Amino acid sequence: MSLVTLLPFIVLIGAMFLMTRSAKKKQQQAADMRNQMQPGSGIRTIGGMYATVKEVGEDTVLVDAGPGVELLFAKNAIGAVLSDDEYNRIVHGIEHDLKTDVVPDDASSLTETDESAADAAAASDDKPVDLGKKDEPADEAASADEAETSEAAEAKTDDAPKKTDGDSDAK
């Protein structure tokens, strides 16, 4: 037999070897993770339930799923052992503050000194806000409004096209 005919068999055997090796490696990592469980660790089961480990046996794990709820699982049913920060974030909604130096959205607080910020705040409080509408006496405002509405009505009637009976000069 020639090397060309044996090559597909060699490639196939090599691929099978690599796949089984990868699967064994993942199984070993999962077993190591399950063996590292200690009472007080947060876990997620393969069914998606989050709980806290209470006791670890040879093949079983007793977990506390809530107040007064203790469940017995096989070690193989544990999908992941979670870190304390991750468990608290998922179960209790407690975010661990990883960022102690928070950068503000705008850089103005980085460039201003405390004195200039206080002066700017005091200066802005002294002036009333002008919204652009002037106060007019009530009689003048009412008569001005009536004059504007009557002028607008006349302009509309002048600009409106006049209706005819259908006779038009345009052909």
C-alpha positions as CSV (number, residue, x, y, z in Angstrom):
1,M,0.0,0.0,0.0
2,S,1.1,3.5,-0.7
3,L,1.3,6.5,1.6
4,V,-1.5,8.3,-0.4
5,T,-4.0,5.6,0.4
6,L,-3.1,5.5,4.1
7,L,-3.2,9.3,4.5
8,P,-7.0,9.7,5.0
9,F,-6.9,7.0,7.7
10,I,-4.0,8.7,9.5
11,V,-5.8,12.1,9.4
12,L,-9.1,10.5,10.7
13,I,-7.3,8.7,13.6
14,G,-5.5,11.9,14.5
15,A,-8.7,13.9,14.6
16,M,-10.4,11.3,16.8
17,F,-7.4,11.4,19.2
18,L,-7.5,15.2,19.4
19,M,-11.3,15.3,20.1
20,T,-11.1,12.7,22.8
21,R,-8.1,14.4,24.4
22,S,-10.0,17.8,24.4
23,A,-13.1,16.1,26.0
24,K,-11.0,14.4,28.7
25,K,-9.3,17.7,29.5
26,K,-12.7,19.5,29.9
27,Q,-14.0,16.6,32.1
28,Q,-10.8,16.9,34.3
29,Q,-11.3,20.6,34.7
30,A,-14.9,20.2,35.7
31,A,-13.9,17.5,38.3
32,D,-11.3,19.8,39.7
33,M,-13.8,22.6,39.9
34,R,-16.3,20.4,41.8
35,N,-13.5,19.2,44.2
36,Q,-12.7,22.8,45.1
37,M,-16.2,23.4,46.4
38,Q,-16.2,24.4,50.1
39,P,-19.1,25.2,52.4
40,G,-20.1,28.8,51.8
41,S,-19.3,28.8,48.0
42,G,-21.9,30.0,45.6
43,I,-22.8,27.5,42.9
44,R,-25.0,27.2,39.8
45,T,-26.5,23.8,39.0
46,I,-26.7,22.4,35.5
47,G,-30.5,23.2,35.7
48,G,-29.7,26.9,36.3
49,M,-30.5,27.1,40.0
50,Y,-28.2,29.3,42.2
51,A,-27.5,28.2,45.8
52,T,-24.9,28.2,48.5
53,V,-22.9,25.1,49.5
54,K,-23.7,23.9,53.0
55,E,-21.9,20.5,53.1
56,V,-19.7,18.6,50.6
57,G,-19.8,14.8,50.6
58,E,-18.0,12.2,48.5
59,D,-20.5,12.2,45.7
60,T,-23.1,14.6,46.9
61,V,-23.5,18.3,47.8
62,L,-26.0,19.7,50.3
63,V,-26.9,23.2,49.2
64,D,-29.0,26.0,50.8
65,A,-31.3,27.4,48.2
66,G,-33.1,29.8,50.5
67,P,-34.4,30.3,54.0
68,G,-35.2,26.8,55.3
69,V,-34.7,25.1,51.9
70,E,-31.9,22.6,51.8
71,L,-31.4,20.4,48.7
72,L,-29.2,17.4,48.1
73,F,-27.5,17.2,44.6
74,A,-25.0,14.9,43.0
75,K,-21.6,16.5,42.4
76,N,-22.1,16.0,38.7
77,A,-25.1,18.3,38.8
78,I,-23.0,21.3,39.7
79,G,-22.4,23.3,36.6
80,A,-20.2,26.1,38.0
81,V,-18.6,27.2,41.2
82,L,-18.9,31.0,41.3
83,S,-16.7,33.6,42.9
84,D,-18.2,35.6,45.8
85,D,-18.5,38.8,43.8
86,E,-20.2,37.0,40.8
87,Y,-22.6,35.1,43.1
88,N,-23.6,38.3,45.0
89,R,-24.1,40.2,41.7
90,I,-26.4,37.5,40.2
91,V,-28.4,36.4,43.3
92,H,-28.5,39.5,45.5
93,G,-27.9,42.3,42.9
94,I,-25.0,43.6,44.8
95,E,-22.4,45.2,42.5
96,H,-18.8,45.1,43.8
97,D,-17.3,48.5,43.1
98,L,-14.3,47.8,41.0
99,K,-13.8,51.4,39.9
100,T,-12.7,53.7,42.8
101,D,-11.8,56.5,40.5
102,V,-14.9,57.5,38.5
103,V,-14.4,59.9,35.7
104,P,-17.2,62.4,35.2
105,D,-19.1,62.7,31.9
106,D,-17.9,66.2,31.3
107,A,-14.4,67.5,32.0
108,S,-15.5,70.7,33.5
109,S,-15.1,69.5,37.1
110,L,-11.5,68.4,36.2
111,T,-10.5,71.9,35.1
112,E,-12.4,74.1,37.5
113,T,-11.1,74.9,41.0
114,D,-13.5,74.8,43.9
115,E,-13.4,78.6,44.2
116,S,-14.2,79.3,40.5
117,A,-17.1,76.8,40.7
118,A,-18.5,78.5,43.7
119,D,-18.2,81.9,42.1
120,A,-20.0,80.7,38.9
121,A,-22.8,79.2,41.0
122,A,-23.2,82.5,43.0
123,A,-23.2,84.6,39.8
124,S,-25.9,82.5,38.2
125,D,-28.2,82.8,41.2
126,D,-28.1,86.6,41.2
127,K,-29.8,87.1,37.8
128,P,-33.4,86.2,37.1
129,V,-34.0,84.0,34.1
130,D,-35.4,86.0,31.1
131,L,-37.6,83.8,28.9
132,G,-38.1,86.4,26.3
133,K,-41.7,87.3,27.0
134,K,-42.2,90.9,28.1
135,D,-44.9,91.8,30.5
136,E,-47.5,94.2,29.0
137,P,-50.5,95.8,30.7
138,A,-53.6,93.7,30.5
139,D,-55.7,96.2,28.5
140,E,-53.0,96.8,25.8
141,A,-52.3,93.0,25.5
142,A,-56.0,92.2,25.0
143,S,-56.5,95.0,22.4
144,A,-53.3,93.9,20.6
145,D,-54.6,90.3,20.4
146,E,-58.0,91.4,19.0
147,A,-56.3,93.5,16.4
148,E,-54.0,90.7,15.3
149,T,-56.9,88.2,15.0
150,S,-59.1,90.5,12.9
151,E,-56.1,91.3,10.6
152,A,-55.4,87.6,10.2
153,A,-59.0,86.9,9.3
154,E,-59.1,89.6,6.7
155,A,-55.8,88.3,5.2
156,K,-57.2,84.8,4.9
157,T,-60.3,86.0,3.1
158,D,-58.3,88.0,0.6
159,D,-55.8,85.2,-0.1
160,A,-58.5,82.5,-0.4
161,P,-59.2,81.5,-4.0
162,K,-62.7,82.5,-5.1
163,K,-65.0,79.8,-6.3
164,T,-66.8,80.1,-9.6
165,D,-69.6,78.2,-11.3
166,G,-67.1,76.4,-13.5
167,D,-66.8,79.2,-16.1
168,S,-63.2,80.1,-16.4
169,D,-61.2,81.9,-19.1
170,A,-58.3,79.4,-18.9
171,K,-58.4,76.9,-21.7
